Amino acid sequence: MTGRVGIIWDSPTMFTHLIEDCGFTAELVTPHLLAAPFFRRSFSSVIIPGGFANPAYSSVIPALRACEGRIRRFIQGGGTLIAFGAGINRPDVYNWLPLTIQYRFGFSEGKPEDKDDHPLGCIIEDYPETISIDGEFQIPDTETDADIQGYEPDKQGPAVRMRMRGAPVLVEYSLGAGRIILTSLHEYPSRRFLRDFCRTEGETLL
């Protein structure tokens, strides 16, 4: 069991302390480092904090797009990636990932739905009934959304793990031996969620 977690961000973040408090190793991966041709590092999982596409907070998005092939191979090889809300009003902002999903930016609060239907629902167990989100997702449907540019139906499409007012706010997608988790929750994840997220049988090269 290993647990070296990469945090893709511009500077040290609270996630470092949260990961280390759970007994795992956190390593900051800056945009310049991620995009550098010499950079190679093995991680069990990778975290991309909220606001990653908003230039007021981060310069991460160009590096993610430049390295989308490596990110895909990391996931296919067994790595787990979680990306929080993009924090900007651009529906195709997750197009650096090997899936088709749209994001609608907007802050709101409410009660989560379906949170007890899957183990990933523990992500908010440290919070009261009302939680904050910074947007919601739209998952293309084969029949009704076939006109979305770039959409290609996938038999292993995203699975909705949590909703708010009927809209997806926590989505899981399997790819090869790994998985992608997308969430627009504007909260830090619970300790139990982080322990489960970091606990894997090995590390994969990014």
C-alpha positions as CSV (number, residue, x, y, z in Angstrom):
1,M,0.0,0.0,0.0
2,T,1.4,3.4,-1.0
3,G,0.2,6.9,-0.9
4,R,2.3,9.5,-2.6
5,V,-0.2,12.1,-3.8
6,G,0.5,14.8,-6.4
7,I,-1.2,18.1,-6.0
8,I,-1.2,20.1,-9.2
9,W,-1.2,23.8,-8.2
10,D,0.8,27.0,-8.4
11,S,1.9,27.1,-4.7
12,P,1.5,25.2,-1.4
13,T,-2.2,24.6,-0.6
14,M,-4.3,23.3,2.3
15,F,-4.5,19.9,0.6
16,T,-0.9,19.3,1.5
17,H,-1.7,19.4,5.2
18,L,-4.9,17.4,4.8
19,I,-3.1,14.6,3.0
20,E,-0.2,14.5,5.5
21,D,-2.6,14.5,8.4
22,C,-4.0,11.3,7.0
23,G,-0.6,9.7,7.0
24,F,0.3,10.0,3.3
25,T,2.9,12.0,1.4
26,A,1.9,15.0,-0.6
27,E,4.0,16.6,-3.3
28,L,3.3,19.9,-5.0
29,V,3.5,19.8,-8.8
30,T,3.5,23.3,-10.2
31,P,2.3,24.1,-13.8
32,H,5.9,24.8,-14.9
33,L,7.1,21.5,-13.5
34,L,4.2,19.5,-14.9
35,A,4.8,20.9,-18.4
36,A,8.5,20.4,-18.3
37,P,9.7,17.7,-20.7
38,F,12.0,16.2,-18.1
39,F,9.4,15.8,-15.4
40,R,8.4,12.3,-14.5
41,R,7.1,11.2,-11.1
42,S,5.1,8.3,-9.8
43,F,2.0,8.9,-7.7
44,S,-0.9,6.8,-6.4
45,S,-3.3,9.6,-7.1
46,V,-3.5,13.3,-8.2
47,I,-5.5,16.2,-6.9
48,I,-6.5,19.3,-8.8
49,P,-8.0,21.9,-6.5
50,G,-11.0,24.0,-7.2
51,G,-10.6,27.1,-9.4
52,F,-7.9,25.6,-11.5
53,A,-9.2,27.2,-14.7
54,N,-9.7,30.7,-13.3
55,P,-6.6,32.8,-14.2
56,A,-7.3,34.9,-11.1
57,Y,-6.4,31.9,-8.9
58,S,-4.2,29.6,-11.0
59,S,-2.2,29.1,-14.2
60,V,-2.8,25.3,-14.1
61,I,-5.1,24.9,-17.1
62,P,-2.5,25.5,-19.9
63,A,-0.2,22.9,-18.4
64,L,-3.0,20.4,-18.1
65,R,-3.9,20.8,-21.7
66,A,-0.2,20.5,-22.7
67,C,0.1,17.2,-20.8
68,E,-3.3,15.6,-21.5
69,G,-1.6,12.6,-23.1
70,R,0.5,11.9,-20.0
71,I,-2.5,12.4,-17.8
72,R,-4.5,9.9,-19.8
73,R,-1.7,7.3,-19.6
74,F,-1.4,7.9,-15.8
75,I,-5.1,7.1,-15.3
76,Q,-5.1,4.1,-17.7
77,G,-2.1,2.7,-15.8
78,G,-3.9,2.6,-12.5
79,G,-3.7,6.2,-11.2
80,T,-6.7,8.1,-9.7
81,L,-7.3,11.7,-10.5
82,I,-9.8,14.0,-8.8
83,A,-10.5,17.5,-10.2
84,F,-12.6,20.0,-8.3
85,G,-14.7,22.7,-9.9
86,A,-13.0,24.7,-12.6
87,G,-14.3,28.0,-11.2
88,I,-15.0,29.7,-14.6
89,N,-17.9,29.9,-17.0
90,R,-16.6,27.7,-19.8
91,P,-18.6,24.5,-20.5
92,D,-15.8,22.6,-22.2
93,V,-13.2,23.4,-19.5
94,Y,-12.6,19.7,-18.7
95,N,-11.7,18.8,-22.3
96,W,-8.1,18.0,-21.3
97,L,-9.5,14.8,-19.8
98,P,-10.4,11.7,-21.9
99,L,-14.1,12.1,-21.4
100,T,-16.9,14.4,-22.6
101,I,-18.6,16.4,-19.9
102,Q,-19.8,20.0,-19.6
103,Y,-19.6,22.3,-16.6
104,R,-21.9,25.1,-15.7
105,F,-20.3,27.6,-13.3
106,G,-22.2,29.1,-10.4
107,F,-22.1,29.2,-6.6
108,S,-25.0,27.8,-4.6
109,E,-25.9,25.9,-1.5
110,G,-28.3,23.0,-0.9
111,K,-28.8,19.5,0.3
112,P,-27.0,16.7,-1.6
113,E,-28.9,13.9,-3.1
114,D,-27.8,10.2,-3.5
115,K,-24.9,10.8,-1.1
116,D,-25.6,7.5,0.7
117,D,-25.8,5.4,-2.5
118,H,-22.1,5.0,-3.1
119,P,-18.9,5.0,-0.9
120,L,-17.7,8.3,-2.6
121,G,-20.6,10.0,-0.7
122,C,-18.4,10.1,2.4
123,I,-16.6,13.0,0.8
124,I,-19.0,15.3,2.7
125,E,-19.5,13.4,5.9
126,D,-17.7,16.0,7.9
127,Y,-20.3,18.7,6.9
128,P,-23.9,19.4,8.0
129,E,-26.7,18.7,5.6
130,T,-26.2,21.9,3.5
131,I,-23.1,22.0,1.3
132,S,-21.7,24.6,-1.2
133,I,-21.0,23.9,-4.8
134,D,-19.4,26.1,-7.5
135,G,-21.2,24.6,-10.5
136,E,-22.8,21.5,-11.9
137,F,-22.1,19.0,-14.6
138,Q,-23.9,17.9,-17.7
139,I,-23.3,14.4,-19.0
140,P,-24.1,14.0,-22.7
141,D,-26.8,11.5,-23.5
142,T,-26.3,9.4,-26.6
143,E,-29.6,10.3,-28.1
144,T,-30.4,13.8,-26.9
145,D,-26.9,15.3,-26.8
146,A,-25.3,13.8,-29.9
147,D,-24.8,17.3,-31.3
148,I,-22.4,18.4,-28.6
149,Q,-19.1,19.1,-30.3
150,G,-16.6,16.3,-29.8
151,Y,-19.0,14.0,-28.1
152,E,-18.3,10.3,-28.7
153,P,-20.4,7.8,-26.8
154,D,-18.5,5.6,-24.4
155,K,-19.8,2.3,-22.9
156,Q,-18.0,3.1,-19.7
157,G,-19.4,6.6,-19.4
158,P,-19.4,8.7,-16.2
159,A,-21.4,7.5,-13.3
160,V,-23.2,10.1,-11.2
161,R,-22.4,9.6,-7.5
162,M,-24.1,12.7,-6.0
163,R,-26.6,15.3,-7.2
164,M,-28.0,18.6,-6.0
165,R,-31.4,19.7,-7.2
166,G,-31.2,16.9,-9.7
167,A,-27.9,18.1,-11.3
168,P,-24.7,16.0,-11.1
169,V,-22.1,17.4,-8.6
170,L,-19.9,14.3,-8.1
171,V,-19.1,12.1,-11.1
172,E,-16.8,9.0,-11.4
173,Y,-15.4,7.7,-14.6
174,S,-13.3,4.5,-15.1
175,L,-10.5,4.4,-17.6
176,G,-8.2,1.4,-18.0
177,A,-6.9,0.4,-14.6
178,G,-7.6,3.9,-13.1
179,R,-10.4,6.3,-12.6
180,I,-11.3,10.0,-12.7
181,I,-13.4,11.8,-10.1
182,L,-14.9,15.1,-10.9
183,T,-16.7,17.2,-8.3
184,S,-18.0,20.7,-8.1
185,L,-18.2,20.6,-4.3
186,H,-16.9,23.8,-2.8
187,E,-15.7,22.1,0.3
188,Y,-12.6,20.2,1.4
189,P,-13.1,16.4,1.4
190,S,-13.5,14.5,4.6
191,R,-10.6,12.6,6.2
192,R,-12.2,9.3,5.4
193,F,-12.6,10.2,1.8
194,L,-8.9,11.3,1.6
195,R,-7.7,8.1,3.3
196,D,-9.6,5.9,0.8
197,F,-8.5,8.1,-2.1
198,C,-4.8,7.9,-1.2
199,R,-4.7,4.3,-0.3
200,T,-3.8,2.2,-3.3
201,E,-1.7,-0.9,-4.2
202,G,0.9,1.0,-6.1
203,E,2.0,4.1,-7.9
204,T,1.8,5.1,-11.6
205,L,4.1,7.3,-13.6
206,L,2.8,10.7,-14.5
